[in-house]
Structures are given as C-alpha cells and as structure tokens.
C-alpha cells in the first residue's frame, strides 16, 4: 500500500529528477535495487542488491535505505514530465533496457538533478529475465551499445559518482 506516495515523497523535491522503486519477484527476491555504473560483463552497469531477499539488510544496511544513486531502471521510475522532456527522453537508438535507463539518468544528472532509489516503495515484477534486460553481456547488441555508452559516459562509468570507490564492482551487493 502507498507505494506511489512513497515515490512521490522524493519526486516532489526540486533537486530530484527521478525516483526508482525496489522491484521484487514472486519469491520476494530483489530484481532491481538501483543501478551501479561501471560494473557488469560489459562494464556499463548492474542492478544493485539483485538476488537478495527483500528483507535482507544487504551490506551495511544499504538494501533497506533510500539513497542517491547514479541511475534507476525503467521498471518503475517516477519522473517529472518537464525533467523527462528536458533530458530528451529515452534514446530510441538504445535497445538494451539497462543502457537506456543509465543514459536517461545521466542526462537528468547533467541537469543538476539527483536520482534516488527507495526500498520504501516495493513492487512485484512478474516479467521474464529477457524483459528485465538482464546484464548478460557478450551479445552483439550489448557490445555495440556498450561502445555507445563508453563514448557518452566514460568518466561516469569509470568512477560512479554515487558509489564508494572502496566497495566492490565485481559483485552487485555493494560490499568490500
């Protein structure tokens, strides 16, 4: 209950450009907990907290705390129309959902807006792994689009401004 109100409480702030909700599957396992840049098979990004139970605190309790991140996925993103239009919307040339969300969020950040992920708004996601845009990497589409992302966002991918450089990028659990 109140999932939309819990997104809006962040989204109404003038400094916030987009807010993402926690998505879980039918087993109450986290599917999407925000996006960490510069990780994953192609070095573009991964979904944080993926695979942990929704009640798990995660490393240092981060899976249960609303926080600023560099990107949130399009599975459930609250965004003001003016911010969306000001950022130019989704890039129709990007087909990988994860990359499309990262690209949009980085353009929002360039407007001086913050991106927030919150576990206080939790939604059941019933789609397939393919629909979620899983970070499998290696495919021609991913590789070509990863190159586009490197050209556009290499400094951000190399050093995610919302992620502590002392934490692991080889795992999605935000641990040492």
Secondary structure, 3 states (H helix, E strand, C coil): CCHHHHHHHHHCCCCEEEEEEEEECCCCEEEECCEEECCCCCCCEEECCCCCECCCCCHHHHHHCCEEECECCCCCEEECHHHHHHCCCCCCCCCCHHHHHHHHHHHHHHCCCEEEEEEEEEEECCCCCCCCCCCCCCCHHHHHHHHHHHHHHHHHHHCCCCCCCCCCCCCCCCCC
